[in-house]
Every structure is written in structure tokens, then in C-alpha cells.
Amino acid sequence: MSKLSNTVKALINASHASPGYTPSSAGVQTALTKFASDAAEKKVGLPAWVTLSTAVSATLNCPEAMTQIFHLANATPTPNSPRTPAQNAELIREVGLKCISFNGIPRSINTLGAFHSSLPKDVAASLSTKPTRELTPENLEVRKRDGLALWDSVYLGFERKLLDKLAQSHPDLPVHILNGHYSNLLSNPRGADAPAKVGRVLTSLVAIACLRAQTGVGPQVVSHVFGLRKAYENGDARAEGEEPVEGGPWLASEDGNIWLLENVDKLVGVITSGEGTTFAPGLRPKL
């Protein structure tokens, strides 16, 4: 196999291409602590604020912030539903996995790998090693129905019209979105062995946080804000198998929408020291 020349390697690793992780800036710990405190004042529980902040961190390619979220979650009292460090780590990495549907695979590979490496050895050793999303001939049709049901829940009122519109762009676009994402990634894994459940409401929070932090995809942010509202308006947040999300009904309200969007913006600003997203706008010509 041929080797990369020094010129090619230098181009790949050029500073203007931002080839590495986004480092966590000095103010991130303070910002995360304030976010968690403000969430508590608004009666927004730990799973919700951990989900939002983790999705922002994954979008910005900042695993250091994910580790800070983990330690902050462990230090946060949850008397009504005590949580272990392993449970918090499982929640963070389940959110990081679902970020694939909104950010693409590479950032989840990068951030989840670095996050796992940062965990205390006893916590890392206690995490699940059993996959929960294997497709088999027996579960394939069920998982496809799960994905269509989630799609219908998020886009109720426009669900079929939107699929038709996507198919005009490319006939396989709705096929891939439904079967590659909604069916076997975004919908809840089947069975009781899933170590962390990021259900209907938290999945909408993942979507909103990723897309808002990513920038450039306003129509999709609108869709998923409505998707969050529909989870409560149509009862899907309380469906069988769904776990209650503390603060979820308020987050789905007008005031809650404003709060979560503004706080995503604040976290983006602090994590990146005001530079913003490292998606395409992050590629700047050398001066």
C-alpha cells in the first residue's frame, strides 16, 4: 500500500481545516454548572439537561465537554431517582449514538471513543457490551414498523406528504431515513436489556440540540421543535414503554422552547470560545 506524502499529511492536518477535537474552553465547566442549576430551577430533570448538553458537545466534536457533563451528572443529587455513574455514562453514550442521525457517523465515532477512554476504569468496565440493535429476519419487519411509527409521531399531519417530497429528491432518501435511522437507531431498542433509554421525548431533544448547534438547517430545527410538542399533544410521550421525562411538558411549551434554544446557543458559544460550529463554516482560508 502506498504511503501518504508529507505534503498530503500536512494538508490533512492543517490548522485551518480543524482536523482534531474541539478543546473544551476554560469557561465550559461554569457554563455547564449554570445550565444544570437553571434546569433544576425550571424543574427540568437530569436526563433532559444531560441529553441536551451531550448532543451539543457531540455536534461540536468536543469529548472533553462530554466528560465534564458526566462528572457534573455524578455530582448532581437526584433523590427521587438515584443514579449511578454507570447509568450516567450509558445515557451519554446512547445520546452520542443517536447523534449519528443528525451529525453523521464520524463525530460520534470520535467523541464516543474519547469519552469512553476518559471514564474511570471501574465505570468503563461496568458498561454494557451487548448490542441492542442487531437486525434479524425475525425482527426486521417489526423494526421497520417501529421506525414508521416514530416518523409518524414526529411529523404527524405531514408524515406522508413529507415522505413523498423526500422521494422526489431521491427515491431512496425516505427509504434510508426510515430504515437506516428511524427504525433501528432513533426508535427504542426492543427488549429489556437496553442499558439506557433515550425515548420519544429525549430523542426530540437530541435532534433539536444537534441541529441548532450545527447551524444551517433551520427547517429541520422547526420540524423537531414541533416534533417535541407533538410528543405531548398526541400522547406519545406517555405511550407504553416510555419513561416520564421530568420537565418534558414544560420544554415542549413556548417558554420551554425558548429556554432550550437559548441555552444551546450559550453552550455552543462557550465550548467554542465564540467561534461557533466546526461544520462547514469552520473551514476558513489561511490568512
C-alpha positions in Angstrom: 0.0 0.0 0.0 1.3 3.5 -0.9 2.1 5.9 1.9 0.8 9.4 2.2 3.4 12.1 1.4 4.4 14.7 3.9 2.5 17.3 1.7 -0.8 15.3 1.9 -0.4 14.7 5.6 0.3 18.4 6.2 -2.8 19.4 4.2 -5.0 17.0 6.1 -3.7 18.3 9.5 -3.5 22.0 8.5 -4.8 24.2 11.3 -7.4 25.9 9.1 -9.0 22.5 8.5 -9.6 22.0 12.2 -8.6 18.3 12.0 -8.8 17.4 15.7 -11.3 17.6 18.5 -12.7 20.9 19.7 -10.9 21.6 23.0 -13.1 22.4 26.0 -12.6 26.1 26.8 -11.9 27.4 30.3 -15.5 28.5 30.9 -17.2 25.3 30.0 -17.4 23.8 33.5 -19.0 27.0 34.8 -21.5 27.2 31.9 -22.5 23.5 32.3 -22.9 24.0 36.1 -25.1 27.1 35.5 -27.1 25.2 32.9 -27.8 22.3 35.3 -28.7 24.7 38.0 -31.0 26.6 35.8 -32.6 23.4 34.6 -33.2 22.4 38.2 -34.9 25.7 38.9 -37.2 25.1 35.9 -37.9 21.5 37.2 -36.1 20.0 34.2 -34.5 16.7 35.3 -31.0 15.4 34.9 -31.8 13.1 31.8 -33.1 16.1 29.9 -30.2 18.5 30.6 -27.6 15.8 30.2 -29.2 14.9 26.8 -29.2 18.5 25.5 -25.7 19.3 26.6 -24.3 15.9 25.4 -25.8 16.4 22.0 -24.3 19.9 21.7 -20.9 18.5 22.7 -21.1 15.7 20.2 -22.1 18.1 17.5 -19.2 20.4 18.3 -16.8 17.4 18.4 -15.9 18.1 22.0 -15.5 14.9 24.0 -13.9 16.9 26.9 -17.2 18.6 27.5 -19.0 15.2 27.4 -16.6 14.0 30.2 -17.4 17.2 32.2 -21.1 16.5 31.8 -20.5 13.0 33.1 -18.8 14.3 36.3 -21.3 17.0 36.8 -24.2 14.5 36.5 -22.5 12.3 39.1 -22.2 15.2 41.5 -25.9 16.2 41.0 -28.3 14.9 43.7 -31.3 13.0 42.3 -33.1 11.9 45.5 -36.3 10.9 43.7 -34.5 8.6 41.2 -30.9 7.9 42.4 -28.4 7.3 39.5 -25.1 5.6 39.4 -22.1 6.8 37.4 -22.6 3.9 35.0 -26.2 4.9 34.3 -25.0 8.5 33.5 -22.3 7.1 31.2 -24.8 4.9 29.4 -27.1 7.8 28.9 -24.3 10.0 27.5 -23.2 7.3 25.0 -26.7 6.4 23.9 -27.2 10.1 23.2 -23.9 10.2 21.3 -25.0 7.2 19.3 -28.3 8.9 18.3 -26.4 12.0 17.2 -25.3 10.0 14.2 -28.7 10.6 12.6 -28.2 14.4 12.7 -24.4 14.9 12.7 -23.1 11.9 10.7 -21.0 8.9 11.9 -17.5 10.5 12.2 -18.3 12.8 15.1 -20.0 10.1 17.1 -17.0 7.8 16.5 -14.6 10.5 17.6 -16.5 11.7 20.7 -17.7 8.3 21.9 -14.2 6.9 21.6 -12.6 9.7 23.5 -15.4 9.8 26.1 -15.0 6.1 26.8 -11.2 6.5 27.2 -11.8 9.3 29.8 -14.0 7.2 32.1 -12.8 5.8 35.4 -11.7 2.2 34.8 -14.4 0.8 37.1 -17.2 2.7 35.3 -15.8 1.7 31.8 -15.7 -1.9 32.9 -19.3 -1.9 34.1 -20.8 -0.6 30.8 -22.8 -2.9 28.6 -21.0 -4.7 25.8 -24.1 -6.3 24.4 -25.6 -4.7 21.2 -29.3 -4.0 21.3 -29.9 -3.1 17.6 -29.0 -6.3 15.7 -31.3 -6.9 12.8 -32.5 -10.4 12.2 -35.0 -12.0 9.8 -37.4 -12.3 12.8 -37.3 -8.7 13.9 -36.8 -6.8 10.6 -40.5 -6.1 9.9 -41.1 -5.1 13.5 -38.2 -2.7 13.5 -39.4 -1.2 10.2 -42.8 -0.6 11.8 -41.2 0.9 14.8 -39.4 3.4 12.6 -42.5 4.4 10.7 -44.4 4.8 13.9 -41.7 7.2 15.2 -41.7 9.1 12.0 -45.5 9.4 12.1 -45.3 10.7 15.7 -42.7 13.4 14.9 -44.3 14.6 11.6 -48.0 14.0 12.4 -50.1 15.9 9.9 -47.4 16.0 7.2 -45.9 12.5 7.6 -46.9 11.0 4.2 -46.6 14.3 2.3 -43.1 14.7 3.6 -42.1 11.2 2.5 -43.4 11.9 -1.0 -41.4 15.1 -1.1 -38.2 13.4 0.0 -38.8 10.7 -2.6 -38.8 13.4 -5.3 -35.3 14.4 -4.3 -34.2 10.8 -4.5 -36.3 7.6 -4.3 -34.1 6.1 -1.7 -33.9 9.1 0.6 -37.1 8.2 2.6 -36.1 4.6 2.4 -32.7 5.3 4.1 -34.1 7.8 6.6 -36.8 5.4 7.8 -34.9 2.1 7.7 -31.4 3.4 8.4 -32.3 5.9 11.1 -35.8 6.0 12.5 -36.2 2.2 12.5 -33.0 0.9 14.0 -31.3 3.9 15.7 -33.8 6.6 16.8 -36.6 4.3 17.9 -36.3 2.5 21.2 -34.4 -0.8 21.1 -36.6 -3.8 21.6 -36.2 -5.9 24.7 -35.5 -5.2 28.4 -31.7 -5.3 28.1 -31.1 -1.8 26.8 -28.8 -0.1 29.5 -30.1 3.4 28.7 -33.3 4.5 27.1 -33.4 7.7 25.1 -37.1 7.6 24.3 -39.5 9.7 22.3 -39.0 13.0 24.2 -35.3 12.8 24.7 -34.8 11.8 21.1 -36.5 15.1 20.1 -34.2 16.9 22.4 -31.2 15.2 20.7 -32.5 16.3 17.4 -33.1 20.0 18.4 -29.7 20.4 20.2 -27.7 18.8 17.3 -29.4 20.7 14.6 -29.4 24.1 16.4 -25.6 23.7 17.2 -24.9 22.5 13.7 -26.4 25.6 12.1 -27.6 26.0 8.5 -30.6 23.7 9.0 -33.4 25.9 10.3 -36.3 24.0 8.6 -35.2 20.8 10.4 -35.0 22.6 13.7 -38.6 23.8 13.2 -39.7 20.3 12.4 -38.2 18.8 15.5 -39.4 21.6 17.8 -42.9 20.7 16.5 -42.0 17.0 17.0 -41.3 17.7 20.7 -44.6 19.5 21.1 -46.5 16.7 19.3 -45.0 14.1 21.7 -47.2 15.6 24.4 -50.1 16.9 22.4 -50.8 13.5 20.9 -49.9 11.4 23.9 -46.8 9.6 22.5 -44.7 10.8 25.5 -46.9 8.8 27.7 -47.2 5.7 25.5 -46.4 2.2 26.8 -42.7 1.7 27.3 -41.9 5.4 27.5 -40.3 6.7 30.7 -41.5 10.1 32.0 -39.1 12.9 31.4 -39.0 15.4 34.3 -39.6 18.9 32.8 -40.6 17.4 29.4 -44.0 19.0 29.2 -42.5 22.5 30.0 -39.7 22.0 27.4 -42.5 21.3 24.9 -44.1 24.7 25.7 -43.4 28.1 24.2 -41.3 29.2 27.2 -39.5 25.8 27.3 -38.7 26.0 23.6 -37.2 29.4 24.0 -35.2 28.3 27.1 -33.7 25.3 25.4 -32.8 27.1 22.2 -31.2 29.9 24.0 -29.2 27.6 26.2 -28.0 25.5 23.3 -26.7 28.8 21.8 -24.9 29.6 25.1 -23.2 26.3 25.3 -22.1 26.5 21.7 -20.6 29.9 22.4 -18.8 28.8 25.5 -17.5 25.5 24.2 -16.1 27.1 21.1 -14.9 30.3 22.7 -17.3 32.2 20.4 -16.0 30.6 17.2 -19.3 28.6 16.6 -19.8 25.4 14.8 -16.9 23.3 13.3 -19.1 22.1 10.4 -18.5 23.7 7.0 -18.3 27.4 8.3 -15.3 26.2 10.3 -13.3 25.7 7.2 -11.6 29.1 6.7 -8.9 30.1 4.3 -5.4 30.6 5.6 -4.6 34.3 6.3 
